[in-house]
Amino acid sequence: MQKRKSLFTKIGKWWHKDKEIDIVALNEQAKEILFCECKWQSKVNAKKICKDLAEKSQYVQWHNEQRKEYFAIFAKSFNKKITEFQGRKVYCFDLKDLEKELKNKK
């Protein structure tokens, strides 16, 4: 996993009416926002998840014109990992990535 230079100051779940995002993390000082989805499925379509996140992210009212957005997806596995979607950095983590990271922490 790549280490980030900035830290997020607020992390939580977000929902509005029928829309929900599993995790939203804010860096209030840098005006950065991370939208995360967790899918306990195999062969997840990262591009489709990012498309859904991009749609839902428009409803999150927080520095809309000034913020820098990132996406992260956690899944059992992906049919194809991606690193970018519509100009946003994307982080895809599967079980192998998490296992590797946990082994490195020992």
N, C-alpha and C positions, 0 to 999 in steps of 0.2 A: 504494500500500500504506500502510496506517495504521501509524504508529510506535507501538510499545508503550513504556510507561513503565518496566516492569520487564524485566530481562534474565534469560535462562535460564542456569543455571550448569552444567547437564549435558544433553547431547543425544546420543541414540543410538537404535538399533533395539531393539525389545522383542519377545520371543516366550515363549510358555509352551505346551508340548505342541503342539497343532495350531493355536494362535492366534498371530497375528503382527500387529504394528503397525509401519508403515514407519518412523516417527519419533516418539519421545517426548522432550519437553523439560521439564526441571524448573527451577523457581525455588525453591530450597530455603528461602530466607529467607521469602518470601511464601507458601510452600506452594501454588504454582500449577503446573499441569501442562497441557501442550499435547500433544494426540494428533493426529498427521498421517498422512494417506494420500495416496499418489501414484498416480494412475491415468492411464496413457498412452492414454487413450481420448477420443473425442468424445461430446458430449451425455451426460455423466455425471450420474446421479441423486444429487445431493448429500444429499437426505434419506435415501436408502437407505444411503449410505456412513456417514452420521452414526449411523444406527440400528446398523449393524455396529460402529462405533467405540464407541458407548455400551455395547454388549454386551461387547466385548473389554476395555474400560477397567475393568470390574468385577474383572478378574483381576490388574490391576496393583496390587500391594501397596505403597502409599506414601501415608501420611497419609490413608487412605481417608475418614475421617469429617470431616477438617478442610480438605481441599484444594479449590481452585477449579479447575474444569476448562474447557478450551477445545478446540475442534476446528479443524483446518485441512485443506483438501483442495486438492491440485494436480492439474489435469487439462488436456487439450487444450482442451476446452470443456465447458460444462454445459447441460443442458436447462433448468435454472433454478437460479440461485444463491440460497442462503439465508444469513441472518445469525444465525439462532438455531435451536437444536434442544434441546428439553426443558430450557430454562433455561440452556443453555450458549451462549456466543458462538461463532459459526462464521465462519471466514475461508475464502472460496473464491477461488482464484487460477487463472486460465486463461492460455493462451499470450499473449493480448493484454495481460493485466495484467503479466506478466513482461517482455514486450517494452517496454511503457511504462516500467516501473521501470528497466530497463537503459538506455533512452534518457535518462532523467532523471539518471542517474549520470555521463553523459559530460561 
